[in-house]
Amino acid sequence: MGIKKVDSIWLDGKLVAWDDATDHMLAHTMHYGVGAFEGIRAYQRADGRTAVFRLREHIDRLFDSSAICTMDVPFTRDQVIAGCAEVLRANKMAFAYLRPLIYLGSGALGLGSFEPPVRTMIAAFEWGAYLGDDGLKKGIRCMIGGFTRANGNAVMNKGKICGQYVTSVLAKRMALKSGFDEALMLDPQGYVAEGTGENIFVVKGGVVRTPPTSAAILAGITRDTAIQLLRERGVEVREEMIARDELYTADEVFLTGTAAEITPVREIDHRKIGRGEWPITFGVQDAFFQIVKGSDAKHDHWLHFV
Ligand SMILES: Cc1ncc(COP(=O)(O)O)c(C=O)c1O
């Protein structure tokens, strides 16, 4: 799915024309992957207003990821939040996927050099349902990917860091080439970790489980949203490790993520999941869409109106 060009991109505090938002071939991040990014969605609600979902939490995570990368962001959190709103307004977008990126520009290529400038970019563009509209309604097909989510001494799992996405990209490409929609990643002990760009939930006997944030996963903001919405609906949610074969015997499995939203999984490794019905998944998916696209006002504290 190609990116549809819009007018401008926010770069280092200013709006610049889309085609001028470029960098040098020797930008440090392009070579070594030390950079932090976010994926954020702005939705148009039933009343026509545009709202960015859990913007502050995303920007907090962006700053956490930057700190992990030893990058001092040359803007405040509030300035980056304002930049997200500005780029939406400048491009007259009622809904969009927002991609902020903090990265190291050009000037030196030594691994440990602190010379390259820390640059800040925010782009907005249209991005439909990441795992397909059909996927949202009918569920997707997954395989267990061949790459492991590494332990915390090899990979900074709590950061959304550019170079760490190599195994996600390779696992996802392998899944697509093999005829699946998504790859699921295990941790070094063989426990279920997450999708290549999503967190995972498993339902059995009415109880929902998801790996804890101490596992080798990104602490997803949609994951946290789903947990809160499920608990509000009286569903028991446990944060605990999940064995690979518990996926195969689950009643329901679903993935959460800003891009993927809340997507049911209908098949894993050629095994059909449950009875192909997702009462709990669709309950939480509906609650989520009511907040971001509908008129549920109880969760307005999660919305940043633009
Ligand atoms: C590896 C990984 N896990 C989980 C998620 C889901 O996180 P969130 O719900 O904050 O988008 C993402 C997406 O950002 C991701 O890249």
The ligand as an SDF file (V2000), in Angstrom:
LIG
                    3D

 16 16  0  0  0  0  0  0  0  0999 V2000
    6.2640   -4.5160   18.2110 C   0  0  0  0  0  0  0  0  0  0  0  0
    4.9850   -3.8450   18.5300 C   0  0  0  0  0  0  0  0  0  0  0  0
    4.1990   -4.3710   19.4830 N   0  0  0  0  0  0  0  0  0  0  0  0
    3.0240   -3.8010   19.8070 C   0  0  0  0  0  0  0  0  0  0  0  0
    2.5690   -2.6720   19.1620 C   0  0  0  0  0  0  0  0  0  0  0  0
    1.2610   -2.0550   19.5530 C   0  0  0  0  0  0  0  0  0  0  0  0
    1.4640   -0.8440   20.2330 O   0  0  0  0  0  0  0  0  0  0  0  0
    0.4170    0.3270   20.2140 P   0  0  0  0  0  0  0  0  0  0  0  0
   -0.8770   -0.2420   20.6160 O   0  0  0  0  0  0  0  0  0  0  0  0
    0.9430    1.3150   21.2010 O   0  0  0  0  0  0  0  0  0  0  0  0
    0.3830    0.8600   18.8290 O   0  0  0  0  0  0  0  0  0  0  0  0
    3.3430   -2.0950   18.1580 C   0  0  0  0  0  0  0  0  0  0  0  0
    2.9060   -0.8830   17.4650 C   0  0  0  0  0  0  0  0  0  0  0  0
    3.2970    0.1890   17.8060 O   0  0  0  0  0  0  0  0  0  0  0  0
    4.5850   -2.6860   17.8490 C   0  0  0  0  0  0  0  0  0  0  0  0
    5.3700   -2.1630   16.9000 O   0  0  0  0  0  0  0  0  0  0  0  0
  1  2  1  0
  2  3  1  0
  2 15  2  0
  3  4  2  0
  4  5  1  0
  5  6  1  0
  5 12  2  0
  6  7  1  0
  7  8  1  0
  8  9  2  0
  8 10  1  0
  8 11  1  0
 12 13  1  0
 12 15  1  0
 13 14  2  0
 15 16  1  0
M  END
$$$$
